[in-house]
Amino acid sequence: MLVAPSILSADFGNLAKEVEDICVLGCDYVHVDVMDGHFVPNLTIGPVVVESVAKSATKPLDIHLMVENNTFFVDLFAPFKPEFISFHIEEEKHPHRLIQKIRNSGIRPALVLNPGTTPKLIEYLIEDVDMVLLMSVNPGFGGQKFIPNVLEKAKELKELCEKRNPKCLIEVDGGVNDKNVKDLKDAGIDIVVAGSYIFKHSDRKAAIESLRV
């Protein structure tokens, strides 16, 4: 299992050090949640802060857009060359076009599904992306409880990927911890995003290692 700590739960007063720490402690990606206060009821960070995060990180960035006007935000964050930029299918009217835009920027495109969105909605997009992110909480805030029925959705998505794009990674975000990570692995998840579980843990290295099942 690959681990992507979400800096949404980091100490923003010491963000550079927080990012440096999780990279040294062995994370695989640095997960960056971008919220615009419209698609979700929260505001997080813009390009000035992400530029600083990119300079502090020694692991690739995984940028998750929770925004309206995805194309505008892709243009803002593409210059920092993250590994992934993911966007919500619920918001995008022209997903093929945006996927191509992300890939043409030298970045791996990814789709995001809210807890209530069926994988069938992206059946004909799977072949064009490198990852699908399943939200296991309703997006907008950290520290929420894991929604268990996402496990069944993960299995459905895994079958879809095996049929149409076996190389497509599956990521899950929301309420992940050492108690549910084995079930996530069994359901076909490749990458887990964890915020509170890692950043609030007394031993962050142990927290990261506990997710590697």
C-alpha positions as CSV (number, residue, x, y, z in Angstrom):
1,M,0.0,0.0,0.0
2,L,1.3,3.5,-0.9
3,V,0.7,6.3,1.6
4,A,-0.1,9.9,0.8
5,P,-0.4,12.1,3.9
6,S,-2.9,14.9,3.5
7,I,-1.4,18.2,4.5
8,L,-5.0,19.4,5.3
9,S,-4.3,18.1,8.8
10,A,-0.8,19.6,9.1
11,D,0.2,22.5,11.3
12,F,0.0,25.3,8.7
13,G,2.1,27.6,11.0
14,N,5.0,25.2,10.3
15,L,4.0,23.8,7.0
16,A,7.4,23.6,5.4
17,K,8.8,21.5,8.3
18,E,5.6,19.4,8.4
19,V,6.0,18.5,4.7
20,E,9.8,17.9,5.1
21,D,9.0,15.6,8.1
22,I,6.5,13.3,6.3
23,C,8.9,13.0,3.3
24,V,11.8,12.0,5.5
25,L,9.6,9.5,7.5
26,G,8.8,7.6,4.2
27,C,5.6,8.7,2.7
28,D,5.1,8.1,-1.1
29,Y,3.2,11.2,-2.0
30,V,2.2,14.5,-0.5
31,H,-1.5,14.9,-0.8
32,V,-2.7,18.5,-1.4
33,D,-6.4,19.3,-1.0
34,V,-7.4,22.4,-2.9
35,M,-10.9,23.7,-2.0
36,D,-12.6,26.8,-3.4
37,G,-15.5,27.4,-1.0
38,H,-18.0,26.8,-3.8
39,F,-17.8,23.1,-4.8
40,V,-17.2,22.3,-1.1
41,P,-18.0,24.5,2.0
42,N,-14.4,25.2,2.8
43,L,-11.4,27.2,1.6
44,T,-7.9,25.8,1.8
45,I,-4.8,26.8,-0.2
46,G,-3.8,28.5,-3.4
47,P,-0.8,28.4,-5.7
48,V,1.5,30.6,-3.5
49,V,1.3,28.0,-0.7
50,V,1.5,25.0,-3.0
51,E,4.6,26.5,-4.6
52,S,6.2,26.5,-1.1
53,V,5.0,23.0,-0.5
54,A,6.5,21.8,-3.7
55,K,9.9,23.3,-2.7
56,S,9.8,21.6,0.7
57,A,8.6,18.2,-0.6
58,T,11.1,15.5,-1.6
59,K,8.2,13.2,-2.7
60,P,5.8,13.9,-5.6
61,L,2.7,16.0,-5.0
62,D,-0.8,14.5,-5.4
63,I,-3.1,17.5,-6.0
64,H,-6.9,16.9,-5.4
65,L,-9.1,19.7,-6.8
66,M,-12.4,20.2,-5.0
67,V,-13.4,23.2,-7.1
68,E,-15.6,24.8,-9.7
69,N,-14.0,25.8,-12.9
70,N,-11.4,23.0,-13.0
71,T,-9.6,24.2,-16.0
72,F,-8.7,27.5,-14.3
73,F,-7.3,25.6,-11.3
74,V,-5.3,23.2,-13.5
75,D,-3.6,26.2,-15.1
76,L,-2.7,27.5,-11.6
77,F,-1.2,24.3,-10.3
78,A,0.3,22.6,-13.4
79,P,3.5,24.7,-13.2
80,F,4.5,22.9,-10.0
81,K,4.6,19.6,-11.8
82,P,2.7,17.3,-9.4
83,E,2.6,13.6,-10.1
84,F,-1.2,13.7,-10.2
85,I,-4.0,16.2,-10.6
86,S,-7.4,14.8,-9.8
87,F,-10.8,16.5,-10.4
88,H,-14.4,15.6,-9.4
89,I,-16.4,14.1,-12.2
90,E,-19.5,15.6,-10.5
91,E,-18.4,19.1,-11.5
92,E,-16.8,18.7,-14.9
93,K,-18.9,19.1,-18.1
94,H,-16.0,18.2,-20.5
95,P,-13.9,15.6,-18.7
96,H,-12.1,14.2,-21.8
97,R,-10.9,17.7,-22.7
98,L,-9.6,18.3,-19.1
99,I,-7.9,14.9,-18.9
100,Q,-6.1,15.7,-22.1
101,K,-5.1,19.1,-20.8
102,I,-3.6,17.6,-17.7
103,R,-1.7,14.9,-19.6
104,N,-0.4,17.4,-22.1
105,S,1.0,19.3,-19.2
106,G,3.2,16.3,-18.3
107,I,1.0,15.4,-15.3
108,R,-0.9,12.1,-14.7
109,P,-4.7,12.8,-14.8
110,A,-7.1,11.3,-12.2
111,L,-10.8,11.3,-11.5
112,V,-12.5,11.7,-8.1
113,L,-15.8,10.2,-7.1
114,N,-17.9,11.4,-4.1
115,P,-19.3,8.8,-1.8
116,G,-22.7,8.8,-3.6
117,T,-21.3,8.7,-7.1
118,T,-21.3,5.3,-8.9
119,P,-18.2,4.1,-10.7
120,K,-20.5,3.4,-13.8
121,L,-20.4,7.2,-14.4
122,I,-16.7,7.0,-15.4
123,E,-16.8,3.7,-17.3
124,Y,-15.9,5.3,-20.6
125,L,-13.2,7.6,-19.0
126,I,-11.2,4.9,-17.2
127,E,-9.0,4.2,-20.2
128,D,-7.9,7.8,-20.3
129,V,-6.7,8.3,-16.7
130,D,-4.0,7.0,-14.5
131,M,-5.9,7.0,-11.2
132,V,-9.3,7.1,-9.6
133,L,-9.8,8.6,-6.2
134,L,-12.7,7.4,-4.1
135,M,-13.9,9.7,-1.4
136,S,-14.7,7.7,1.8
137,V,-16.1,10.8,3.5
138,N,-18.0,13.8,2.1
139,P,-15.4,16.2,0.8
140,G,-14.7,19.5,2.5
141,F,-13.2,18.8,5.9
142,G,-10.6,16.6,7.6
143,G,-11.2,14.3,10.6
144,Q,-14.4,12.7,9.4
145,K,-15.4,9.1,9.9
146,F,-14.9,6.5,7.1
147,I,-18.0,5.5,5.2
148,P,-18.0,1.7,5.1
149,N,-20.0,1.1,1.9
150,V,-17.1,2.6,-0.1
151,L,-15.5,-0.8,0.2
152,E,-18.2,-2.3,-2.0
153,K,-17.7,0.6,-4.5
154,A,-14.0,0.0,-4.5
155,K,-14.5,-3.6,-5.5
156,E,-16.8,-2.5,-8.3
157,L,-14.3,0.0,-9.5
158,K,-11.5,-2.6,-9.3
159,E,-13.5,-4.8,-11.6
160,L,-14.0,-2.0,-14.0
161,C,-10.3,-1.1,-14.1
162,E,-9.3,-4.7,-14.7
163,K,-11.6,-4.8,-17.7
164,R,-10.8,-1.5,-19.2
165,N,-7.4,-0.2,-17.8
166,P,-5.5,-2.6,-15.5
167,K,-2.8,-0.1,-14.9
168,C,-5.2,2.5,-13.4
169,L,-4.5,3.0,-9.7
170,I,-7.2,3.4,-7.1
171,E,-6.8,5.8,-4.2
172,V,-9.1,6.3,-1.2
173,D,-9.4,9.4,0.9
174,G,-11.2,9.9,4.2
175,G,-11.2,8.4,7.6
176,V,-8.3,6.0,6.8
177,N,-6.5,4.3,9.7
178,D,-4.8,1.1,10.8
179,K,-8.2,-0.4,11.6
180,N,-9.7,-0.3,8.0
181,V,-6.6,-0.3,5.8
182,K,-6.5,-4.1,5.5
183,D,-10.1,-4.1,4.2
184,L,-9.2,-1.3,1.8
185,K,-6.3,-3.4,0.5
186,D,-8.5,-6.4,0.1
187,A,-11.0,-4.3,-1.9
188,G,-8.3,-3.3,-4.4
189,I,-7.0,0.0,-3.2
190,D,-3.5,0.9,-4.2
191,I,-3.0,4.3,-2.4
192,V,-4.4,5.6,0.9
193,V,-4.7,9.3,1.8
194,A,-4.5,9.9,5.6
195,G,-4.5,13.2,7.3
196,S,-5.5,13.3,10.9
197,Y,-4.3,9.7,11.5
198,I,-0.8,10.6,10.5
199,F,-0.4,14.2,11.5
200,K,-2.1,13.8,14.9
201,H,-0.3,10.6,15.7
202,S,2.4,10.7,18.5
203,D,4.7,8.6,16.2
204,R,4.2,9.6,12.6
205,K,6.6,7.1,11.2
206,A,4.8,4.3,13.0
207,A,1.5,5.7,11.6
208,I,2.8,5.6,8.1
209,E,4.2,2.1,8.4
210,S,0.9,0.8,10.0
211,L,-0.8,1.6,6.7
212,R,1.6,-0.5,4.6
213,V,-0.4,-3.7,4.4
